[in-house]
Amino acid sequence: MDLSYILNELGEDRAAYFNAVTPPIIQSSNFACRTVEEMRYMLQHETEVNLYSRGNNPTVSMLEEKLAALEGTEQAIAFGSGMAAVAAAVLSQVKAGDHVVCVKKPYIGANKLMRHFLPRFGVEVTLIDGTNAQNFAQASKENTVLYYLESPNSFTFELQDLAQVASIAKAKNIVTVVDNSFASPLYQNPAALGIDLVVHSATKYIGGHSDVLGGVVCGTRERIHQIFKMEYMALGAVLSPHDAWLLLRGLRTLPIRMERVAQTTRQVVAYLQQREEVAEIIWPFLPQHPQYALAQKQLRNNTGQFTIKLKTDDLKQVETFCDSLQHFLMAASWGGHESLIYPAAATYKEGSYKSALPFTLIRFYIGLEDSEYLIKDLGQAFAKMVG
Ligand SMILES: Cc1ncc(COP(=O)(O)O)c(C=O)c1O
């Protein structure tokens, strides 16, 4: 399907709403039936009809149709946040007594779900280094039902070979779920590589303006219906019509935002490579990265996240650099218009130097600003850092 068609037309029945070019926000919890027979039909076909908005809502459905088309899957289901989508996808596959294999260091919320939530319900989880696909096979047991992937994963951007892991999983009848937020649905399509369920935090690139939270799970009709009937309806983490509308608006400009972010990021990384204050740049799109070949094979383009390691062993210097940036905002998340840093040093507890990550690491997200504007900001912060 043509990308322009998906983003501008698919699912949009303009004649039904005064030929408005912008989709309507159907801000209604309820949809009325005229007869008992109609209501009976509605109740029996709850996955397809509009009866109650913790179910289907026309504005949300329009978004779901576009996201499924972007990921190349039969269907998609939207949630109120990326974590709601991750949780629904994972919970839909497990029961007490099952075993899950998960990449180590997934996004912090997924980490919590795996390490602290699932074990409470009798699901055992093994965290592995996903850079070698054989590690999935080796960690699998008789009762393994799910491989949970995030590629590239958060902060340090390790990749998994999605096609290889999917083929190992298929041979063992194990379901695969991947968090594809890093790449957006434009730059990586895991379902085409054999992955069963593809999840996004739509809060990131899909929304693109840092003004909405959302999530989506994409997969076959059968798997999405299963999630709809159970995790979606029973846990109720739905996306509101207004938030679906904001995400639809975000989608209109997704290709140009992604292109701009990709280009500016390459320029900023090229600048940082020349700075002697930078010991390392962790970015799978640099030829010297150990997984460069896989990144080239699996992703269509680079995105805006990378991590640098500052060349210092002085926490104060790291703090001075970060605190001195004037245009990069210090915040969580990414994918919006604004460039961001997330210093690992911020994860250190007062008086303790213990964290999963060295304090010299800083994750960057490059937004929509001019590269010169950002580079100038970095230059003045480096000058303050070395004093
Ligand atoms: C890779 C990744 N997945 C999932 C999430 C969770 O998304 P949300 O914040 O929309 O719940 C995040 C949030 O930062 C993320 O970075």
The ligand as an ORCA input file, in Angstrom:
! r2SCAN-3c Opt
* xyz 0 1
  C      11.378      1.721     24.061
  C      10.182      2.120     24.856
  N       9.133      1.294     24.902
  C       8.030      1.591     25.613
  C       7.943      2.767     26.320
  C       6.712      3.058     27.115
  O       5.919      3.959     26.459
  P       4.892      4.941     27.212
  O       5.724      5.920     27.952
  O       4.098      5.504     26.087
  O       4.072      4.095     28.135
  C       8.998      3.674     26.279
  C       8.888      4.960     27.014
  O       9.805      5.705     27.172
  C      10.147      3.342     25.535
  O      11.210      4.164     25.495
*
